[in-house]
């Protein structure tokens, strides 16, 4: 009877150790899952910041293009006015018999 009781106690102790090991394994899996989730959240945050930075860069490039067009527009207009003025001067000079015009 004592031997049987000792075997039963040993079996219960073994079962308790197995349960403890299983509980530790589950805890480790939960911790690992949380770490993976945290890394995924961090990766999404980094990706979101990268997308925001790219969008800001694209807006800056667009703004530069708009500024370049704004600067280029008056220059083109000034060139056209100068060309038109030079042409008008040549016509006026020709009308006065001064051809070719002398500067």
C-alpha positions as CSV (number, residue, x, y, z in Angstrom):
1,X,0.0,0.0,0.0
2,X,2.8,2.3,0.8
3,X,4.5,1.6,-2.5
4,X,1.3,2.2,-4.3
5,X,0.8,5.5,-2.5
6,X,4.3,6.5,-3.3
7,X,3.7,5.7,-7.0
8,X,0.5,7.7,-6.9
9,X,2.3,10.6,-5.3
10,X,5.1,10.4,-7.8
11,X,2.5,10.3,-10.7
12,X,0.8,13.4,-9.2
13,X,4.1,15.2,-8.9
14,X,4.9,14.3,-12.5
15,X,1.5,15.5,-13.7
16,X,2.1,18.8,-11.8
17,X,5.4,19.3,-13.4
18,X,3.9,18.6,-16.9
19,X,1.1,21.1,-16.2
20,X,3.7,23.7,-15.0
21,X,5.7,23.2,-18.1
22,X,2.6,23.5,-20.3
23,X,1.6,26.7,-18.5
24,X,5.1,28.1,-19.1
25,X,5.0,27.2,-22.7
26,X,1.6,28.9,-23.1
27,X,3.0,32.0,-21.3
28,X,6.0,32.0,-23.6
29,X,3.8,31.8,-26.7
30,X,1.6,34.6,-25.5
31,X,4.7,36.8,-24.8
32,X,6.1,35.9,-28.2
33,X,2.8,36.8,-29.9
34,X,2.7,40.1,-28.1
35,X,6.3,40.8,-29.2
36,X,5.3,40.0,-32.8
37,X,2.3,42.2,-32.6
38,X,4.3,45.1,-31.1
39,X,6.9,44.7,-33.9
40,X,4.1,44.8,-36.5
41,X,2.7,47.9,-34.9
42,X,6.1,49.5,-35.0
43,X,6.6,48.5,-38.6
44,X,3.3,50.0,-39.6
45,X,4.1,53.2,-37.7
46,X,7.5,53.4,-39.5
47,X,5.8,52.7,-42.9
48,X,3.2,55.4,-42.1
49,X,5.9,58.0,-41.3
50,X,7.7,57.0,-44.6
51,X,4.5,57.5,-46.6
52,X,3.9,60.9,-44.9
53,X,7.5,61.9,-45.7
54,X,7.1,60.9,-49.3
55,X,3.8,62.9,-49.5
56,X,5.5,65.9,-48.0
57,X,8.4,65.5,-50.5
58,X,5.9,65.3,-53.4
59,X,4.2,68.4,-52.2
60,X,7.5,70.2,-51.9
61,X,8.4,69.2,-55.5
62,X,5.0,70.4,-56.7
63,X,5.4,73.7,-54.9
64,X,8.9,74.1,-56.5
65,X,7.3,73.4,-59.9
66,X,4.6,76.0,-59.3
67,X,7.2,78.5,-58.2
68,X,9.3,77.7,-61.3
69,X,6.3,78.3,-63.5
70,X,5.5,81.5,-61.7
71,X,9.0,82.7,-62.3
72,X,9.1,81.5,-65.9
73,X,5.8,83.0,-66.7
74,X,6.8,86.7,-66.3
75,X,10.1,86.0,-68.0
76,X,8.3,84.6,-71.1
77,X,6.0,87.6,-71.1
78,X,8.9,90.0,-70.8
79,X,10.7,88.2,-73.7
80,X,7.5,88.5,-75.8
81,X,7.1,92.2,-75.0
82,X,10.8,92.8,-75.9
83,X,10.4,90.9,-79.1
84,X,7.2,92.8,-79.9
85,X,8.9,96.1,-79.1
86,X,11.9,95.3,-81.3
87,X,9.6,94.3,-84.1
88,X,7.5,97.5,-83.8
89,X,10.7,99.5,-83.9
90,X,11.8,97.8,-87.1
91,X,8.5,98.5,-88.7
92,X,8.5,102.1,-87.6
93,X,12.1,102.5,-88.9
94,X,11.1,100.9,-92.2
95,X,8.1,103.2,-92.5
96,X,10.5,106.2,-92.2
97,X,12.8,104.9,-94.8
98,X,15.5,103.9,-92.4
99,X,16.0,100.3,-93.5
100,X,17.8,98.4,-92.2
101,X,17.3,100.0,-88.8
102,X,20.5,101.0,-87.0
103,X,20.8,100.6,-83.3
